[in-house]
């Protein structure tokens, strides 16, 4: 081909004397090189930005659709939320109040005695307020049979107020463990020892005080 022959016979020291076909070839090559560099440095970045914006646009459209669906059902959702709050208040009211708590602790202790349990320790601790309820730990140590403990739990469940006893670090062990390989006696005495927690609901005034105390606390638990 003539172009290849012209390229082989080029005089690098006499660019002005190059054949027209060679000049046209290098002009087109230079133009394509400039176009490639321009696309790589400018258009490529803009294209990446466009793709990112397109993805963000789809995400915003999806969020808009979700929020629009919620706004359409806002009244129904608000009504449902109010109903759930009313149900929560009713459930909380089934827990003992502050004034009922001392009497309730006496009822729990009397229930244990009625079941035939021997109480060696029944010591209520300091009450710990939470968001909308308060928990009261009770350290106890009771001795009785398996059936007596069952009667105690059944009696607590039948109290007029809802009493929730949460076992925390509680152990139930035989008072006098039988020898190795021996069968346990039917009326084997057991020792229930540890801490249980019972709960009551906080009055509206108490929840306000609890929130104010939390706001006045600094990081690290300092006031």
C-alpha positions as CSV (number, residue, x, y, z in Angstrom):
1,X,0.0,0.0,0.0
2,X,1.2,3.5,-0.8
3,X,0.5,4.8,2.7
4,X,2.7,2.1,4.2
5,X,5.5,2.8,1.7
6,X,5.2,6.6,2.5
7,X,5.5,5.8,6.3
8,X,8.6,3.7,5.8
9,X,10.3,6.4,3.7
10,X,9.5,9.4,6.0
11,X,12.2,11.9,6.7
12,X,11.8,13.0,10.3
13,X,13.8,16.1,9.8
14,X,11.6,17.3,7.0
15,X,8.0,17.1,8.3
16,X,6.9,19.8,5.8
17,X,7.9,17.5,2.9
18,X,5.8,14.6,4.1
19,X,3.3,13.3,1.6
20,X,-0.3,14.6,1.9
21,X,-1.6,11.1,2.8
22,X,0.8,10.8,5.7
23,X,-0.1,14.3,7.0
24,X,-3.8,13.4,6.8
25,X,-3.2,10.1,8.6
26,X,-1.3,11.8,11.5
27,X,-3.9,14.6,11.7
28,X,-6.7,12.1,12.1
29,X,-4.7,10.1,14.6
30,X,-4.0,13.2,16.7
31,X,-7.6,14.2,16.5
32,X,-8.7,10.7,17.8
33,X,-6.1,10.9,20.6
34,X,-7.4,14.3,21.7
35,X,-10.9,13.0,21.6
36,X,-10.0,10.0,23.7
37,X,-8.2,12.1,26.3
38,X,-11.1,14.5,26.5
39,X,-13.6,11.7,26.9
40,X,-11.4,10.0,29.6
41,X,-10.8,13.1,31.6
42,X,-14.1,14.9,31.3
43,X,-16.9,12.9,29.8
44,X,-16.1,9.7,31.8
45,X,-16.3,11.6,35.1
46,X,-19.5,13.2,34.1
47,X,-20.9,9.9,33.1
48,X,-20.1,8.4,36.5
49,X,-21.7,11.4,38.1
50,X,-24.8,10.9,35.9
51,X,-25.0,7.2,36.9
52,X,-24.7,8.1,40.6
53,X,-27.4,10.8,40.3
54,X,-29.7,8.3,38.4
55,X,-29.3,5.8,41.2
56,X,-30.0,8.5,43.8
57,X,-33.0,9.6,41.8
58,X,-34.5,6.1,42.0
59,X,-33.8,5.9,45.7
60,X,-35.6,9.2,46.3
61,X,-38.5,8.1,44.1
62,X,-38.8,5.0,46.3
63,X,-38.6,7.0,49.5
64,X,-41.2,9.4,48.2
65,X,-43.6,6.6,47.3
66,X,-43.2,5.1,50.8
67,X,-43.8,8.4,52.5
68,X,-46.7,9.2,50.2
69,X,-48.3,5.8,51.1
70,X,-47.8,6.6,54.8
71,X,-49.2,10.1,54.5
72,X,-52.3,8.7,52.8
73,X,-52.9,6.3,55.7
74,X,-51.7,8.8,58.3
75,X,-55.1,9.2,60.0
76,X,-55.7,5.4,60.2
77,X,-52.1,4.9,61.5
78,X,-52.6,7.6,64.1
79,X,-55.8,6.0,65.2
80,X,-54.1,2.6,65.5
81,X,-51.3,4.2,67.5
82,X,-53.7,5.8,69.9
83,X,-55.5,2.4,70.3
84,X,-52.2,0.7,71.1
85,X,-51.3,3.4,73.7
86,X,-54.7,2.8,75.3
87,X,-54.1,-0.9,75.4
88,X,-50.7,-0.4,76.9
89,X,-52.1,1.9,79.6
90,X,-54.8,-0.7,80.4
91,X,-52.2,-3.5,80.7
92,X,-49.9,-1.3,82.9
93,X,-52.9,-0.5,85.2
94,X,-53.1,-4.2,85.9
95,X,-49.7,-4.0,87.6
96,X,-49.7,-2.8,91.2
97,X,-49.4,0.9,91.9
98,X,-47.0,2.6,94.3
99,X,-49.4,2.6,97.2
100,X,-50.3,-1.0,96.6
101,X,-46.7,-2.2,96.5
102,X,-46.1,-2.7,100.2
103,X,-49.4,-4.6,100.6
104,X,-48.5,-6.7,97.6
105,X,-45.1,-7.7,99.1
106,X,-46.9,-8.8,102.3
107,X,-49.3,-10.8,100.2
108,X,-46.4,-12.6,98.4
109,X,-44.8,-13.4,101.7
110,X,-48.1,-14.6,103.2
111,X,-48.6,-16.8,100.1
112,X,-45.3,-18.4,100.7
113,X,-46.2,-19.2,104.3
114,X,-49.6,-20.5,103.3
115,X,-47.9,-22.9,100.9
116,X,-45.9,-24.3,103.8
117,X,-42.6,-22.8,102.8
118,X,-40.1,-21.8,105.5
119,X,-38.8,-18.3,104.8
120,X,-35.3,-17.7,106.0
121,X,-34.9,-14.5,104.0
122,X,-37.4,-12.2,102.3
123,X,-35.8,-8.8,101.9
124,X,-37.1,-6.2,99.4
125,X,-34.4,-4.0,97.9
126,X,-34.2,-0.5,96.5
127,X,-36.7,0.2,93.7
128,X,-35.2,0.9,90.2
129,X,-37.4,3.1,88.0
130,X,-37.4,2.4,84.3
131,X,-39.1,4.2,81.3
132,X,-42.7,3.5,82.3
133,X,-42.4,1.0,85.1
134,X,-40.3,0.3,88.2
135,X,-38.7,-3.0,89.2
136,X,-38.2,-4.0,92.8
137,X,-35.6,-6.7,93.6
138,X,-36.3,-9.1,96.5
139,X,-33.6,-11.2,98.0
140,X,-35.0,-14.4,99.3
141,X,-34.2,-17.8,100.7
142,X,-37.0,-20.4,101.1
143,X,-37.1,-24.0,102.0
144,X,-39.8,-26.4,101.0
145,X,-40.8,-29.3,98.8
146,X,-41.3,-29.2,95.1
147,X,-45.1,-29.3,95.5
148,X,-45.0,-26.4,98.1
149,X,-43.0,-24.3,95.6
150,X,-45.6,-25.1,93.0
151,X,-48.4,-24.0,95.3
152,X,-46.5,-20.8,96.1
153,X,-46.2,-19.9,92.4
154,X,-49.9,-20.8,91.8
155,X,-50.9,-18.7,94.8
156,X,-48.9,-15.7,93.5
157,X,-50.6,-16.0,90.1
158,X,-54.0,-15.9,91.6
159,X,-53.4,-12.6,93.5
160,X,-55.9,-9.8,92.6
161,X,-53.1,-7.7,91.0
162,X,-50.9,-9.0,88.2
163,X,-47.6,-10.0,89.9
164,X,-44.6,-10.7,87.7
165,X,-41.8,-12.5,89.4
166,X,-38.6,-12.6,87.3
167,X,-36.0,-15.1,88.5
168,X,-32.6,-13.5,88.6
169,X,-29.6,-15.5,89.8
170,X,-31.9,-18.0,91.5
171,X,-30.9,-21.5,92.4
172,X,-33.0,-24.4,93.5
173,X,-30.9,-27.1,95.2
174,X,-31.7,-30.0,97.6
175,X,-31.3,-29.1,101.3
176,X,-29.7,-32.5,102.1
177,X,-28.5,-34.0,98.8
178,X,-28.9,-37.8,98.7
179,X,-25.8,-39.9,98.4
180,X,-24.3,-40.8,95.0
181,X,-26.6,-43.2,93.2
182,X,-29.4,-42.8,95.7
183,X,-32.9,-42.0,94.6
184,X,-34.2,-38.6,95.8
185,X,-37.0,-38.8,98.4
186,X,-40.6,-37.8,97.2
187,X,-40.7,-35.0,99.8
188,X,-37.1,-33.9,99.4
189,X,-36.6,-30.4,100.9
190,X,-35.3,-27.9,98.4
191,X,-33.7,-24.5,98.9
192,X,-34.7,-21.6,96.7
193,X,-32.2,-18.9,97.0
194,X,-31.4,-15.7,95.0
195,X,-33.0,-12.6,93.8
196,X,-36.4,-12.2,92.2
197,X,-37.8,-9.0,90.7
198,X,-41.4,-7.7,90.7
199,X,-42.8,-4.7,88.9
200,X,-45.2,-1.9,89.3
201,X,-46.3,0.9,86.9
202,X,-45.2,4.5,87.3
203,X,-47.7,7.3,87.8
204,X,-47.7,10.1,85.3
205,X,-46.1,12.4,87.8
206,X,-43.3,9.8,88.4
207,X,-42.6,9.3,84.7
208,X,-42.1,13.1,84.5
209,X,-39.7,13.1,87.4
210,X,-37.8,10.1,86.0
211,X,-37.4,11.9,82.6
212,X,-36.2,15.1,84.3
213,X,-33.6,13.2,86.3
214,X,-32.4,11.5,83.1
215,X,-32.0,14.8,81.4
216,X,-29.9,16.3,84.3
217,X,-27.5,13.4,84.2
218,X,-24.2,14.0,82.5
219,X,-22.3,11.4,80.4
220,X,-20.8,8.8,82.7
221,X,-23.7,8.8,85.1
222,X,-22.6,12.0,86.9
223,X,-25.2,14.7,87.8
